[in-house]
Amino acid sequence: MDILLLHNYYLHRGGEEQVFEAERRLLEEHGHRVSVYTLNNTALKELGSVRQAAFSLWNPAAYRAVRGLAPAGGVVHVHNPFPLLSPAVYYAARHAGAAVVQTLHNYRLLCPNALFTRGGRICTDCLGRAVAWPGMVHGCYRGSRAASAVVVLMLALHRALGTYRRQVNRYIALTPFARSLFVRGGLPREKIAVKPNFVAGEPQPGNGEGGYMLFVGRLSPEKGIGLLLEAWKKVKGGRLVIAGDGPEAPRVEAAARADGRITWVGRLALAGVAEQMREALCLVVPSTCLETFGLAVVEAFAAGTPVLAPRLGALEDLVEAGRTGLAFAPHSPEALAEAMEYALSHPQEMRQMRRAARAEYLARYTPEVSYPLLMQIYREALADAGEDSHARD
């Protein structure tokens, strides 16, 4: 099969990049003819605000490039199109005779800041609106009303044009919860398949003998760093290892200086993350936003490490309380502290959860499980594109 992969890289590397590159390798390993077209947000520094706004609505250069690269009769798989690829790439792919698949890594199509969070709390004010004007009023994108207005205009324009309903043949939601939100937001139910991300390679399980709590991820407010540090003050004993970097790094650094039980190891390479996962007693995921997935969760499962996660959004789809981890009330440092203390004081139960977590990984989150699901989605997209072509003829 001929496949073109598209992705707009962020300024800071994250899970989307990891998934994009892992799926590329997976497709190449199975003998597909894979080409790639990417843009990078570092280019935004060279563009004025007017050109940035124009490109997010329609990037003619990206249109021309994708029109030339898209395989007729093949698949164009879009990961992140925002802002530089723009919705123009959907039209380019369809005009070239390709089927279009879009992975819904975040909630950008429904929410200007892509996270459904505002002021540290869940906010769904824009969900289902033809024009997401609350996001503009509150400056939800980068804290700027002007920048938010551009995102709101882009979303409203392409909803009105029918871009998201007609130009994309199949969407990939990462969990059933995420799929339900996108349906509520107006995407066609029949076009959204559920396929979780996977952990590449052959990760080996650990024994958790390090005995510490572990956080892995971007140090940003929506990931719940403040909640984690507040909860940790209420926990007696134990150790907390924090791996990652981001805007909340000074806060984490200060906490580590003040509390000898906290170790901040900074941003780690994938091998370093895997090592930390194997030795951890459990992974703590204190997110305060509505995640579409949780790559760190399935990386923990691959290491046989249970997960402490809030009863919130997609994380409830991933973590089965009492089997693969523990659940706690969202946004509550007291509830998180209670869950951490329970994990520290029940080693036998945590060992049982380790076996269940590893079994969950093997059953649902390996490349071998993901590949046929992806191929089925591609086949459905191609069939849908064929029907559209016949309808136009």
C-alpha positions in Angstrom: 0.0 0.0 0.0 1.2 3.5 -0.8 0.9 5.8 2.3 1.8 9.4 2.9 2.2 10.5 6.5 1.8 14.1 7.5 2.7 15.8 10.7 3.3 19.3 12.0 6.0 19.1 14.7 5.5 21.1 17.9 8.2 23.3 19.4 8.6 20.7 22.2 8.7 17.0 21.4 5.9 15.0 22.9 3.8 11.9 22.6 2.4 12.8 19.2 5.8 12.8 17.7 6.6 9.5 19.3 3.4 7.9 17.9 4.0 9.4 14.5 7.5 8.0 14.2 6.5 4.6 15.7 3.7 4.1 13.2 6.0 5.1 10.4 8.4 2.4 11.4 5.6 -0.1 11.8 4.3 0.5 8.3 7.8 0.3 6.8 8.5 -3.0 8.6 5.4 -4.5 7.0 6.6 -3.6 3.5 4.4 -0.5 2.7 5.7 2.3 0.5 5.8 5.1 3.0 6.6 8.7 2.3 6.6 11.6 4.8 5.8 15.3 4.6 6.4 17.3 7.8 6.5 21.0 8.9 7.9 22.3 12.2 6.6 25.1 14.4 10.1 26.5 14.5 9.1 28.1 11.2 6.6 30.3 13.1 9.4 32.5 14.3 10.0 33.6 10.7 6.4 34.4 10.0 4.6 37.5 11.0 1.3 37.2 12.9 -0.7 37.9 9.7 1.0 35.2 7.7 0.6 32.7 10.7 -3.1 33.4 10.8 -3.4 33.0 7.0 -1.5 29.7 6.9 -3.5 28.2 9.7 -6.6 28.8 7.6 -5.1 27.6 4.3 -1.4 27.0 3.5 -1.1 27.0 -0.3 2.5 25.7 -0.2 1.4 22.7 1.9 -1.5 22.2 -0.5 0.9 22.1 -3.5 3.4 19.8 -1.7 0.8 17.3 -0.6 -1.0 17.4 -4.0 2.2 16.3 -5.6 3.1 13.7 -3.0 -0.3 12.1 -2.2 -0.6 8.6 -3.8 -3.6 8.2 -6.0 -5.5 5.2 -4.8 -3.4 5.2 -1.6 -3.8 6.7 1.9 -2.8 10.1 3.3 -2.6 9.7 7.1 -2.6 13.1 8.9 -1.4 13.3 12.5 -1.2 16.9 13.6 -2.2 19.4 10.8 -2.1 22.5 13.1 -1.2 25.2 12.4 1.2 25.1 9.4 -0.1 22.1 7.4 -3.6 23.5 7.7 -6.9 21.9 6.5 -5.6 22.5 3.0 -3.8 19.1 3.1 -7.2 17.3 3.3 -8.3 18.9 0.0 -4.9 18.3 -1.6 -5.0 14.6 -0.7 -8.6 14.1 -2.0 -7.9 16.1 -5.2 -5.0 13.7 -5.8 -7.2 10.7 -5.5 -6.1 9.5 -2.1 -8.1 8.5 1.0 -7.6 10.6 4.1 -7.2 9.3 7.6 -6.8 11.7 10.6 -5.6 10.6 14.0 -7.3 12.7 16.8 -4.4 13.1 19.1 -6.0 16.0 20.9 -9.3 18.0 21.0 -8.2 20.8 18.6 -11.2 20.3 16.3 -13.6 20.9 19.3 -11.6 23.2 21.6 -9.3 26.1 20.8 -6.7 25.0 23.4 -7.2 21.4 22.5 -7.4 20.3 26.2 -10.9 21.2 27.4 -9.4 23.0 30.4 -9.5 26.6 31.6 -8.2 28.0 34.8 -7.1 24.6 36.1 -10.6 23.1 35.6 -12.5 21.2 33.0 -14.3 23.5 30.5 -16.5 22.3 27.7 -18.1 25.6 26.8 -17.1 25.3 23.2 -18.2 21.7 22.7 -20.8 21.4 19.9 -20.8 25.1 19.0 -20.6 26.1 15.4 -18.4 29.0 16.5 -16.3 28.5 19.6 -16.6 32.1 20.7 -16.0 31.3 24.5 -12.5 30.2 23.6 -11.9 33.6 21.9 -13.4 35.6 24.8 -11.2 33.8 27.4 -8.1 33.7 25.2 -7.8 30.0 25.5 -5.1 29.5 22.9 -1.7 30.7 24.2 -3.5 33.1 26.6 -4.2 35.5 23.6 -7.6 36.6 22.4 -6.1 37.5 19.0 -4.4 34.1 18.6 -7.6 32.4 19.9 -9.7 34.3 17.4 -7.6 32.9 14.5 -8.1 29.3 15.8 -11.8 29.9 16.3 -12.1 31.4 12.7 -10.2 28.4 11.3 -12.5 25.9 13.0 -15.7 27.8 12.2 -14.7 28.3 8.5 -13.9 24.6 7.9 -17.0 23.4 9.8 -19.1 25.6 7.6 -17.3 24.3 4.5 -17.9 20.7 5.6 -14.2 20.0 5.6 -14.2 17.8 8.6 -17.3 15.9 7.6 -16.5 15.4 3.9 -12.8 15.6 3.3 -11.7 13.1 5.9 -12.7 9.5 5.2 -11.8 8.0 8.6 -10.8 9.4 12.0 -8.9 7.5 14.6 -9.9 8.2 18.2 -7.6 6.7 20.8 -10.2 5.7 23.4 -14.0 5.2 23.5 -14.3 8.3 25.7 -12.5 10.4 23.2 -14.7 9.1 20.4 -17.8 10.0 22.4 -16.7 13.6 22.7 -15.9 13.9 19.0 -19.3 12.6 18.2 -20.9 15.1 20.6 -18.8 17.8 18.9 -20.3 17.0 15.5 -18.0 14.5 13.7 -19.8 11.7 11.9 -20.0 8.7 14.3 -19.6 6.2 11.5 -16.3 7.7 10.4 -14.6 7.4 13.8 -12.8 4.2 14.7 -11.1 3.5 18.0 -7.5 2.4 17.9 -5.2 3.0 20.9 -1.6 3.9 20.6 1.0 1.2 21.1 4.4 0.8 22.7 7.1 0.1 20.1 9.9 -2.4 20.4 10.0 -5.3 22.8 9.7 -3.7 26.2 10.6 -5.9 29.1 8.8 -5.9 32.5 10.5 -4.9 35.7 10.0 -5.8 39.3 9.3 -2.5 40.9 12.1 -2.9 43.4 12.9 0.8 43.3 9.8 1.3 45.3 9.2 4.9 44.3 6.3 6.8 42.9 7.0 8.0 39.3 5.7 10.9 37.2 6.6 11.0 33.5 5.5 13.8 31.2 5.5 17.4 30.4 5.8 19.7 33.5 2.8 21.8 32.7 -0.3 22.8 34.7 -2.8 20.6 32.8 -0.6 17.5 33.6 -1.4 18.1 37.3 2.1 18.9 38.6 0.7 21.3 41.1 -1.8 18.7 42.3 1.0 16.0 42.6 3.3 18.2 44.6 0.4 19.3 46.9 -0.7 15.7 47.4 2.9 14.6 48.1 3.1 16.9 51.1 0.3 14.8 52.7 2.1 11.4 52.1 4.2 10.0 54.9 7.4 8.3 53.8 8.1 7.0 50.3 10.0 8.5 47.4 8.8 10.5 44.4 10.7 10.6 41.1 9.7 13.2 38.5 10.9 12.8 34.9 10.2 15.6 32.4 10.6 19.3 31.6 8.4 22.2 30.9 7.1 25.5 32.3 6.5 24.1 35.8 10.2 23.0 36.0 11.2 25.8 38.5 8.4 24.7 40.8 9.5 21.0 40.7 13.1 22.0 41.2 12.2 24.1 44.3 10.1 21.2 45.7 13.0 18.8 45.2 15.3 21.1 47.1 12.8 21.4 49.9 11.9 17.7 50.2 14.7 15.1 50.1 12.1 12.5 49.2 11.6 14.1 45.7 14.1 13.5 42.9 13.8 15.4 39.6 15.7 13.7 36.8 14.7 16.1 34.0 13.8 14.9 30.5 14.8 11.4 29.7 15.3 9.5 26.5 12.9 6.6 25.8 15.4 4.1 27.2 15.7 6.1 30.4 12.0 6.3 30.8 11.6 2.6 30.3 14.2 1.9 33.0 12.5 4.2 35.5 9.1 2.6 34.7 10.5 -0.9 35.4 11.8 0.0 38.8 8.9 2.2 40.0 6.3 0.9 42.4 3.6 2.7 40.3 3.2 5.5 37.8 1.2 8.5 39.0 -0.9 10.3 36.3 -2.4 13.4 38.0 -3.8 15.1 34.9 -6.4 17.8 35.4 -7.4 18.0 31.7 -9.4 15.6 29.5 -6.8 13.4 27.9 -7.5 11.7 24.6 -5.1 8.9 25.6 -2.2 8.4 28.0 0.9 7.1 26.3 2.8 7.0 29.7 0.0 4.7 31.0 0.6 2.0 28.4 4.4 2.4 28.7 3.9 1.7 32.4 1.8 -1.4 31.6 4.5 -2.6 29.2 6.9 -2.4 32.2 4.4 -4.3 34.3 3.9 -1.1 36.5 0.5 -0.2 37.9 -0.9 3.3 37.4 -2.6 5.7 39.7 -5.0 7.8 37.6 -8.0 10.1 38.2 -11.5 9.1 37.3 -11.4 11.5 34.4 -11.9 11.2 30.7 -9.9 8.7 28.7 -7.9 7.7 31.7 -10.9 5.7 33.0 -10.8 3.8 29.7 -7.2 2.8 30.3 -6.8 2.0 34.0 -9.1 -0.6 35.6 -9.2 0.3 39.3 -8.2 -2.5 41.5 -6.7 -4.5 38.6 -4.2 -2.5 36.7 -4.0 0.4 39.1 -5.9 2.7 41.5 -8.4 5.5 40.7 -8.8 8.7 42.6 -11.2 11.6 42.5 -9.9 14.2 40.0 -8.6 17.6 41.1 -8.3 16.4 44.8 -4.8 16.4 46.4 -6.4 14.5 49.4 -7.7 11.7 47.2 -4.4 11.4 45.3 -2.5 11.3 48.6 -4.8 8.6 49.9 -4.2 6.5 46.7 -0.4 6.9 47.0 -0.4 5.9 50.6 -2.5 2.9 49.8 0.0 1.8 47.2 2.9 2.2 49.6 1.2 0.2 52.3 -0.1 -2.7 50.1 2.9 -4.2 48.4 1.2 -7.6 47.8 -1.7 -6.0 46.0 0.7 -3.9 43.9 2.6 -7.1 42.9 -0.7 -8.6 41.7 -1.4 -5.5 39.7 2.0 -5.7 38.1 1.0 -9.0 36.5 -2.4 -7.6 35.4 -0.8 -4.4 33.9 1.7 -6.4 31.8 -1.1 -8.7 30.6 -3.1 -5.6 29.6 -0.2 -4.4 27.6 0.2 -7.7 25.8 -3.5 -7.9 25.0 -4.1 -4.4 23.7 -1.0 -2.2 23.2 1.6 -4.1 21.2 2.6 -3.3 17.6 1.2 -6.8 16.7 -2.2 -5.8 18.0 -2.2 -2.3 16.5 -1.1 -3.1 13.0 -4.2 -5.1 11.8 -6.5 -2.4 13.4 -4.7 0.3 11.4 -4.9 -1.7 8.2 -8.7 -2.2 8.7 -9.1 1.6 9.1 -7.1 2.2 6.0 -9.2 -0.2 4.0 -12.4 1.4 5.3 -11.0 4.8 4.3 -10.2 3.6 0.8 -13.6 2.1 0.4 -15.2 5.4 1.5 -13.1 7.4 -0.8 -14.1 5.1 -3.7 -17.8 5.6 -2.9 -17.3 9.3 -2.8 -15.6 9.2 -6.2 -18.4 7.1 -7.8 -21.0 9.6 -6.3 -19.2 12.5 -8.0 -19.1 10.6 -11.4 
